[in-house]
Structures are given as structure tokens and as C-alpha cells.
């Protein structure tokens, strides 16, 4: 049995929640698994966040702030859209903070059944769109850029780089994300199986 540590700061809790939700998505993750990832008790999670839905909403917003920050840093205040620069920033985020990207992507699959998650997913999508537009993208350029990002998200959710044996799929992965051996695996959901 793992020893419990004292409650952490809010950002540490949200980072741990990001790891748990990234592995299994909203519906596949229990508050017990999130608590284990956080190193706190399940009642503490509920007391702090109120519900799994509220925890996911806060975790998604936390993850989203990292995505928006990466795009803003890549744009560096420029009003000339450079899709390669912003795209490279997203790929760097995939390699350095995969959990943030996966939590962002998992919100889309939870959205049809959870109106509050749908609203949060739209809010973040609108913020990302506004960030790209502020970087100088026209509507067609923003649509093309966001389409590529959604393809990246789906490839990551499927773990295509590490699980596919299809040469064409791997070629697409490498064309967009670079060499497969540089793309991290999603977190292993069986590593901390707990009560469901």
C-alpha cells in the first residue's frame, strides 16, 4: 500500500489529475484513480473539487492553459501567421507534456454525454482559435491549422505511432509528428488499477 502524502498545492493536484485523465479519459477514470495519482484520499478529491465532472473541467482548463501558452509563445506577438512555428510548438508540447494534449482531446469524446464538458471544450477551442487568429491566421488558414491539430490529437488517442503496424499510417504519423521513436506513449492505464 502506498503511503499518503500531505495534500499538495492546487497546481500539483491538477497535474496529477491530468495524468490520470490522460490515461483513460473522463468516463474511464474514477475518482479513486485520480486520488491515487494525486497521492491523496478519494474523500479529499471530492471535498476539494466537488465531483469528478468539476475536477475534469478544472483539469481540462489547466491543460488548455498550457496549449494556449505554447501557441502564444510561438507567435511571440507577431501578426504574421507562421503555421510551421505554431505547429512545431504543438509537437514540442506533445513531446514534453503529452498529458495536457490528451486531456484536451478526451474532452471531445465526453462532450456529447456531458453538456458542461461540451461547454468547456468549446470554450478552449474558441480560445485556441482566437489565439491563432491573433497570430495573423485567416479563417481558411486557421481551419487548416486546427484540422491538422485534430489529426494529431486522434493519432495520439489511438497511440498510432506506437501501436500501428500499417506503413501508411506510420508514414502519416512521421510526416506530422516526426520519428515514431520520439513520440511518447500515452500513460499506461493498468499501472495503477484501483477500485472502479
N, C-alpha and C positions, 0 to 999 in steps of 0.2 A: 504494500500500500504506500502510495506517495504521500509524503508529509505535506501538509498545507502550509503555505507561506502567508504572511500578513497581506491584507488587501493592498493592491498596487494603485498607482495613480490611474486616473481615467484613461489616459492615452495607452498605458501598458495593457489595461483591460481590453480596450478596443483592438489593439494589435493582436492580442491572444484570441479574441473573438474572430478577427479576420482570418486567422489561421484555421480555426475550427470550421467556419462557414465556407472558406475556400475549398476545403476538402470534400464537403458533402452537399453544399448548397443550403438553402433555407429549410426545405422540407426534410432533408436527410440528416439534419443536425439537431441534437437535443440540447436542452439547457444543461444537462449533466455533462455532456461532452464539452460544451463551452466552458463550464466551470472547471473541468479537469484541465483544459488548455490554459485557463487563467490561473490555476493553482489556488482556487477559492472554492467555497461550498456552493452547491446549487441554490440553497436559500439566499445566499449573498447575491448571486446573479439576479434573482427575481427581485430581491429587495432594492438593489441598485438600479435596475433597468425596467422593472415592472412586468415585462413579458418578453418572450422570445421575439415577437414581432418588433417591439420597441428596440430591443438590443440589435436586431438585424438592421433596422432603419438607421440607428446611430452608427453602426459598423459600416454600413454602405456609404453614409455621408463622410465618415472618416477616410474610407478607401478612396472615395471620389475626390476628396481634397488633395490627395497625392497625385491623382491623374491630372487634375486641373493645374496644380503647381508645376508638374513636369511640362505641360504644354506652354504655360506662361513663361517658364524659364527658357524654353527652346525658342519661343517667339522673341524674347528679350526686348519687348516694347516696339518691335518693328511692325509696320503696317503693310509690309510686302510679304505676302504669303509664300512660305518656302516649305512645301509639303514634305520634302525629304528631311528637313530639320525636325519638324514636329513628329514625323513618322519614326525617326531614329530615337527621339525622346521616348516614344511609347515602347519601342523594342527594348530600350535600356530599362524601362520600368518593368517590363515582362521579366527581364533577366535579374533585376535587383529586388523587385517587390511583387512577385507573382501573385501573392495572396490578395493584394489590392485589386489587381486586374480581374482575378477570378470572382471576387465578391461582387464587383461591378457587373460582370457578365451573369452571375447567378440571379441577380435581381430581375432580369428579363424573363427567366423561366418561372419565377414565383409570381410575377405581376398579374397574370390572368386570374389567379385564385385569391390574391391579396391586394385589394384596392389601395391600401396605404403604401405597400411596396411599389405598386404601379406608379403612384404619385411621386414617390421618391426617385424611382428610376427615370421618370420623365424630367423631374427637376434637375437631376445630374446631367442627363442628356442635353437639356436646354443650356445648362451652364457650360458644358463642353463645347456645344455648338457656338455659343456666344464667344467663348474664348478663341475658337478657331476663326470666327468671323472678325473678331477684333485684331487677329493676326493678319488680316487682309484677304481672307478667302472669300471668293464669290460664292453664291449659293451652289452652282454646279461643282466648284472646287471643294466646298465643304461636304457636299453629298458624296463625292468620290472618295474623299479622305475618310469620312465616317464609315463608308461601306467597307473600305479596306480594314479599318479598325474592328468592325463587327466580324469580318472574316477571321482576323487574328483571334478575337475572343472565342469564336466557335472552334477553331483549331486547337486552342488551349483547353477548352472544356472537354474536347474529345481526346486530349493528350495525343494528338495525331503525330507529333514529332517523335514520340517515344513508343507508341503502340501500333502505328500503321506499318504494314509491310509493303503497301502499294507504292510503286516507284513514282507514279504521277502525283500522288498525294504528298509524298516526301519532297518531290521537286517543288511543289507549290509552297510547302512549309519553308523550305530553304530559300526560295525566291523572296518570301516576305519576311521571315524571321532570322535568316542566316543559317549556319550549320546546325543540324539537329543536335549535335553533342553539346551545343552552347545554350540549348533551351531547357530550362529546369522542368523536372516532373512536377505535377501537381502534388500536394501533400497527400500522404498515404492515409486514407480514412480508416484502415484497420489497425493503425498504430496505437490508437487509444480507445478501442472499443469499450464502451461502458453500457450501462443500462439504457434502454430505449424507452 
